[in-house]
Amino acid sequence: MIKLKSGLTIEQEKNLDTFFQKIFDAIIADSKSIVNDSLKGSEPNENLNELYLQEIMNTCITITHQLFEMQKESPEISKFIISGFIFNGILMSIQNEKIKLKLEEPILTEKSTIH
């Protein structure tokens, strides 16, 4: 089980793709909520993106510690995380290449299967 700063919990699932997608969705929603709550009554802030990214990073650090603890009982989690890290880096590189090369057709579409 992963617990976010807001108290929201995400139960571990056997399907790691689903488990991590739920974690990602929760991090995004939680971070937006925390930033929005901290800005209530304030004027719009030009550093909003920076605050949002900082909150995402803080939440990721908190979750990473919890994942290390979970990994002690489920070693496949660390294999999944490392594979995902490499895969995500490649996807980001592909997007950068797409921009540099000005490809006519997108490499990945909404209907593409990524796994």
Order of alpha helices (4+ residues) and beta strands (2+ residues): beta-beta-alpha-alpha-alpha
